[in-house]
Amino acid sequence: MNLQERLQQLAQQREQLWIALHETNGAMKILEQQILETQAVPESNQPSDIEASNQESKAESSKSKA
């Protein structure tokens, strides 16, 4: 492989990495927004750890009865 071909290959690879970087940054921004939205929900609307645990237990017991 001569230097011109290698240079072309590296330019293509750089372009692919640049695209991947932008996709990753976009995904991170979406996740950050989702986290902020989740944290914005008042805690009174979210079940406490005990309530969530009780709901899971009820769901499991109803599955085992079926």
N, CA, C and O atoms as CSV, one atom per row, in Angstrom:
chain,resi,resn,atom,element,x,y,z
A,1,MET,N,N,0.854,-1.178,0.000
A,1,MET,CA,C,0.000,0.000,0.000
A,1,MET,C,C,0.901,1.244,0.000
A,1,MET,O,O,1.789,1.398,0.839
A,2,ASN,N,N,0.641,2.104,-0.955
A,2,ASN,CA,C,1.482,3.299,-1.002
A,2,ASN,C,C,0.938,4.383,-0.070
A,2,ASN,O,O,-0.133,4.233,0.518
A,3,LEU,N,N,1.671,5.443,0.050
A,3,LEU,CA,C,1.313,6.489,1.001
A,3,LEU,C,C,-0.009,7.175,0.658
A,3,LEU,O,O,-0.763,7.554,1.555
A,4,GLN,N,N,-0.292,7.335,-0.637
A,4,GLN,CA,C,-1.541,7.991,-1.042
A,4,GLN,C,C,-2.752,7.149,-0.634
A,4,GLN,O,O,-3.747,7.690,-0.153
A,5,GLU,N,N,-2.674,5.835,-0.822
A,5,GLU,CA,C,-3.760,4.946,-0.424
A,5,GLU,C,C,-3.933,4.955,1.091
A,5,GLU,O,O,-5.056,4.984,1.595
A,6,ARG,N,N,-2.823,4.932,1.806
A,6,ARG,CA,C,-2.871,4.955,3.272
A,6,ARG,C,C,-3.510,6.256,3.767
A,6,ARG,O,O,-4.295,6.252,4.715
A,7,LEU,N,N,-3.167,7.353,3.121
A,7,LEU,CA,C,-3.737,8.645,3.489
A,7,LEU,C,C,-5.249,8.651,3.265
A,7,LEU,O,O,-6.000,9.175,4.088
A,8,GLN,N,N,-5.684,8.078,2.169
A,8,GLN,CA,C,-7.121,7.980,1.886
A,8,GLN,C,C,-7.819,7.127,2.931
A,8,GLN,O,O,-8.889,7.481,3.426
A,9,GLN,N,N,-7.204,6.007,3.258
A,9,GLN,CA,C,-7.788,5.103,4.251
A,9,GLN,C,C,-7.921,5.801,5.608
A,9,GLN,O,O,-8.941,5.670,6.283
A,10,LEU,N,N,-6.910,6.523,5.988
A,10,LEU,CA,C,-6.946,7.230,7.269
A,10,LEU,C,C,-7.991,8.349,7.256
A,10,LEU,O,O,-8.631,8.606,8.275
A,11,ALA,N,N,-8.165,9.003,6.131
A,11,ALA,CA,C,-9.178,10.054,6.023
A,11,ALA,C,C,-10.581,9.457,6.173
A,11,ALA,O,O,-11.443,10.045,6.826
A,12,GLN,N,N,-10.800,8.304,5.575
A,12,GLN,CA,C,-12.100,7.635,5.714
A,12,GLN,C,C,-12.331,7.207,7.163
A,12,GLN,O,O,-13.429,7.366,7.698
A,13,GLN,N,N,-11.306,6.673,7.782
A,13,GLN,CA,C,-11.419,6.244,9.168
A,13,GLN,C,C,-11.701,7.438,10.083
A,13,GLN,O,O,-12.509,7.341,11.007
A,14,ARG,N,N,-11.036,8.557,9.824
A,14,ARG,CA,C,-11.273,9.767,10.610
A,14,ARG,C,C,-12.725,10.208,10.473
A,14,ARG,O,O,-13.349,10.594,11.462
A,15,GLU,N,N,-13.267,10.156,9.263
A,15,GLU,CA,C,-14.663,10.532,9.031
A,15,GLU,C,C,-15.619,9.610,9.803
A,15,GLU,O,O,-16.591,10.077,10.396
A,16,GLN,N,N,-15.342,8.320,9.791
A,16,GLN,CA,C,-16.182,7.357,10.513
A,16,GLN,C,C,-16.121,7.613,12.023
A,16,GLN,O,O,-17.140,7.549,12.710
A,17,LEU,N,N,-14.940,7.899,12.522
A,17,LEU,CA,C,-14.788,8.181,13.949
A,17,LEU,C,C,-15.484,9.482,14.328
A,17,LEU,O,O,-16.056,9.585,15.414
A,18,TRP,N,N,-15.441,10.470,13.450
A,18,TRP,CA,C,-16.102,11.745,13.689
A,18,TRP,C,C,-17.614,11.541,13.795
A,18,TRP,O,O,-18.266,12.114,14.668
A,19,ILE,N,N,-18.164,10.720,12.898
A,19,ILE,CA,C,-19.599,10.409,12.924
A,19,ILE,C,C,-19.945,9.677,14.217
A,19,ILE,O,O,-20.939,10.000,14.866
A,20,ALA,N,N,-19.135,8.699,14.591
A,20,ALA,CA,C,-19.379,7.940,15.823
A,20,ALA,C,C,-19.326,8.859,17.040
A,20,ALA,O,O,-20.109,8.696,17.976
A,21,LEU,N,N,-18.416,9.815,17.032
A,21,LEU,CA,C,-18.318,10.767,18.134
A,21,LEU,C,C,-19.602,11.581,18.258
A,21,LEU,O,O,-20.119,11.767,19.359
A,22,HIS,N,N,-20.111,12.062,17.138
A,22,HIS,CA,C,-21.344,12.849,17.166
A,22,HIS,C,C,-22.538,12.003,17.600
A,22,HIS,O,O,-23.398,12.481,18.339
A,23,GLU,N,N,-22.598,10.761,17.152
A,23,GLU,CA,C,-23.686,9.876,17.567
A,23,GLU,C,C,-23.627,9.619,19.076
A,23,GLU,O,O,-24.655,9.609,19.752
A,24,THR,N,N,-22.429,9.413,19.587
A,24,THR,CA,C,-22.262,9.170,21.014
A,24,THR,C,C,-22.644,10.407,21.821
A,24,THR,O,O,-23.319,10.301,22.845
A,25,ASN,N,N,-22.216,11.566,21.365
A,25,ASN,CA,C,-22.574,12.810,22.058
A,25,ASN,C,C,-24.084,13.010,22.050
A,25,ASN,O,O,-24.655,13.430,23.057
A,26,GLY,N,N,-24.733,12.720,20.937
A,26,GLY,CA,C,-26.179,12.855,20.865
A,26,GLY,C,C,-26.877,11.904,21.821
A,26,GLY,O,O,-27.828,12.285,22.505
A,27,ALA,N,N,-26.406,10.669,21.868
A,27,ALA,CA,C,-26.996,9.684,22.778
A,27,ALA,C,C,-26.812,10.112,24.233
A,27,ALA,O,O,-27.716,9.940,25.051
A,28,MET,N,N,-25.661,10.660,24.549
A,28,MET,CA,C,-25.407,11.115,25.917
A,28,MET,C,C,-26.337,12.270,26.283
A,28,MET,O,O,-26.822,12.339,27.413
A,29,LYS,N,N,-26.586,13.169,25.345
A,29,LYS,CA,C,-27.488,14.287,25.627
A,29,LYS,C,C,-28.914,13.794,25.843
A,29,LYS,O,O,-29.621,14.302,26.714
A,30,ILE,N,N,-29.340,12.810,25.057
A,30,ILE,CA,C,-30.680,12.237,25.232
A,30,ILE,C,C,-30.796,11.591,26.611
A,30,ILE,O,O,-31.782,11.801,27.317
A,31,LEU,N,N,-29.795,10.809,26.988
A,31,LEU,CA,C,-29.811,10.159,28.304
A,31,LEU,C,C,-29.800,11.186,29.430
A,31,LEU,O,O,-30.502,11.025,30.428
A,32,GLU,N,N,-29.009,12.233,29.270
A,32,GLU,CA,C,-28.962,13.276,30.285
A,32,GLU,C,C,-30.339,13.930,30.443
A,32,GLU,O,O,-30.788,14.191,31.559
A,33,GLN,N,N,-31.002,14.190,29.311
A,33,GLN,CA,C,-32.332,14.792,29.364
A,33,GLN,C,C,-33.325,13.857,30.052
A,33,GLN,O,O,-34.151,14.302,30.850
A,34,GLN,N,N,-33.244,12.558,29.742
A,34,GLN,CA,C,-34.144,11.594,30.376
A,34,GLN,C,C,-33.906,11.535,31.883
A,34,GLN,O,O,-34.856,11.432,32.660
A,35,ILE,N,N,-32.651,11.599,32.294
A,35,ILE,CA,C,-32.332,11.583,33.721
A,35,ILE,C,C,-32.900,12.825,34.393
A,35,ILE,O,O,-33.489,12.739,35.470
A,36,LEU,N,N,-32.722,13.976,33.760
A,36,LEU,CA,C,-33.242,15.214,34.337
A,36,LEU,C,C,-34.759,15.177,34.434
A,36,LEU,O,O,-35.326,15.647,35.421
A,37,GLU,N,N,-35.425,14.623,33.422
A,37,GLU,CA,C,-36.884,14.521,33.462
A,37,GLU,C,C,-37.326,13.579,34.572
A,37,GLU,O,O,-38.319,13.845,35.249
A,38,THR,N,N,-36.606,12.488,34.766
A,38,THR,CA,C,-36.937,11.532,35.820
A,38,THR,C,C,-36.755,12.171,37.188
A,38,THR,O,O,-37.565,11.958,38.090
A,39,GLN,N,N,-35.703,12.948,37.343
A,39,GLN,CA,C,-35.448,13.602,38.629
A,39,GLN,C,C,-36.450,14.716,38.881
A,39,GLN,O,O,-36.687,15.078,40.033
A,40,ALA,N,N,-37.048,15.269,37.825
A,40,ALA,CA,C,-37.998,16.368,37.984
A,40,ALA,C,C,-39.350,15.877,38.489
A,40,ALA,O,O,-40.143,16.674,38.989
A,41,VAL,N,N,-39.629,14.566,38.366
A,41,VAL,CA,C,-40.898,14.020,38.834
A,41,VAL,C,C,-40.908,14.099,40.356
A,41,VAL,O,O,-39.973,13.627,41.002
A,42,PRO,N,N,-41.954,14.691,40.941
A,42,PRO,CA,C,-42.006,14.793,42.406
A,42,PRO,C,C,-41.910,13.415,43.052
A,42,PRO,O,O,-42.450,12.435,42.538
A,43,GLU,N,N,-41.226,13.356,44.167
A,43,GLU,CA,C,-41.033,12.072,44.845
A,43,GLU,C,C,-42.344,11.477,45.320
A,43,GLU,O,O,-42.443,10.261,45.487
A,44,SER,N,N,-43.350,12.305,45.542
A,44,SER,CA,C,-44.637,11.784,45.999
A,44,SER,C,C,-45.292,10.917,44.923
A,44,SER,O,O,-46.118,10.060,45.236
A,45,ASN,N,N,-44.927,11.136,43.656
A,45,ASN,CA,C,-45.488,10.332,42.575
A,45,ASN,C,C,-44.725,9.027,42.378
A,45,ASN,O,O,-45.208,8.121,41.698
A,46,GLN,N,N,-43.545,8.928,42.965
A,46,GLN,CA,C,-42.745,7.726,42.818
A,46,GLN,C,C,-42.947,6.851,44.054
A,46,GLN,O,O,-42.957,7.354,45.177
A,47,PRO,N,N,-43.107,5.534,43.847
A,47,PRO,CA,C,-43.281,4.662,45.009
A,47,PRO,C,C,-42.005,4.622,45.840
A,47,PRO,O,O,-40.900,4.688,45.301
A,48,SER,N,N,-42.166,4.516,47.140
A,48,SER,CA,C,-40.994,4.385,47.999
A,48,SER,C,C,-40.371,3.016,47.758
A,48,SER,O,O,-40.967,2.168,47.094
A,49,ASP,N,N,-39.195,2.805,48.288
A,49,ASP,CA,C,-38.529,1.507,48.128
A,49,ASP,C,C,-39.393,0.386,48.696
A,49,ASP,O,O,-39.473,-0.694,48.111
A,50,ILE,N,N,-40.029,0.633,49.815
A,50,ILE,CA,C,-40.864,-0.397,50.440
A,50,ILE,C,C,-42.082,-0.682,49.570
A,50,ILE,O,O,-42.443,-1.841,49.364
A,51,GLU,N,N,-42.717,0.375,49.057
A,51,GLU,CA,C,-43.897,0.180,48.205
A,51,GLU,C,C,-43.511,-0.579,46.931
A,51,GLU,O,O,-44.227,-1.486,46.507
A,52,ALA,N,N,-42.390,-0.211,46.329
A,52,ALA,CA,C,-41.944,-0.892,45.120
A,52,ALA,C,C,-41.643,-2.352,45.409
A,52,ALA,O,O,-41.972,-3.227,44.608
A,53,SER,N,N,-41.021,-2.617,46.548
A,53,SER,CA,C,-40.711,-3.983,46.939
A,53,SER,C,C,-41.992,-4.788,47.150
A,53,SER,O,O,-42.085,-5.940,46.725
A,54,ASN,N,N,-42.983,-4.175,47.812
A,54,ASN,CA,C,-44.256,-4.857,48.040
A,54,ASN,C,C,-44.970,-5.153,46.725
A,54,ASN,O,O,-45.573,-6.215,46.567
A,55,GLN,N,N,-44.901,-4.218,45.786
A,55,GLN,CA,C,-45.549,-4.433,44.486
A,55,GLN,C,C,-44.884,-5.590,43.745
A,55,GLN,O,O,-45.564,-6.394,43.107
A,56,GLU,N,N,-43.561,-5.674,43.828
A,56,GLU,CA,C,-42.849,-6.779,43.186
A,56,GLU,C,C,-43.230,-8.105,43.833
A,56,GLU,O,O,-43.421,-9.102,43.136
A,57,SER,N,N,-43.341,-8.123,45.145
A,57,SER,CA,C,-43.698,-9.350,45.851
A,57,SER,C,C,-45.094,-9.809,45.453
A,57,SER,O,O,-45.323,-10.999,45.240
A,58,LYS,N,N,-46.027,-8.867,45.354
A,58,LYS,CA,C,-47.390,-9.219,44.954
A,58,LYS,C,C,-47.408,-9.756,43.531
A,58,LYS,O,O,-48.128,-10.710,43.237
A,59,ALA,N,N,-46.628,-9.157,42.656
A,59,ALA,CA,C,-46.587,-9.608,41.262
A,59,ALA,C,C,-46.009,-11.016,41.176
A,59,ALA,O,O,-46.507,-11.847,40.416
A,60,GLU,N,N,-44.972,-11.284,41.943
A,60,GLU,CA,C,-44.361,-12.607,41.920
A,60,GLU,C,C,-45.297,-13.660,42.502
A,60,GLU,O,O,-45.375,-14.774,41.984
A,61,SER,N,N,-46.005,-13.315,43.570
A,61,SER,CA,C,-46.901,-14.299,44.177
A,61,SER,C,C,-48.088,-14.588,43.265
A,61,SER,O,O,-48.573,-15.719,43.223
A,62,SER,N,N,-48.559,-13.584,42.539
A,62,SER,CA,C,-49.683,-13.832,41.622
A,62,SER,C,C,-49.215,-14.668,40.427
A,62,SER,O,O,-49.999,-15.440,39.877
A,63,LYS,N,N,-47.965,-14.527,40.023
A,63,LYS,CA,C,-47.427,-15.358,38.936
A,63,LYS,C,C,-47.304,-16.817,39.381
A,63,LYS,O,O,-47.600,-17.741,38.625
A,64,SER,N,N,-46.863,-16.997,40.619
A,64,SER,CA,C,-46.673,-18.374,41.101
A,64,SER,C,C,-48.004,-19.085,41.317
A,64,SER,O,O,-48.059,-20.313,41.257
A,65,LYS,N,N,-49.074,-18.338,41.567
A,65,LYS,CA,C,-50.399,-18.934,41.729
A,65,LYS,C,C,-50.991,-19.355,40.387
A,65,LYS,O,O,-51.806,-20.276,40.319
A,66,ALA,N,N,-50.576,-18.675,39.327
A,66,ALA,CA,C,-51.146,-18.942,38.001
A,66,ALA,C,C,-50.667,-20.240,37.396
A,66,ALA,O,O,-51.066,-20.587,36.285
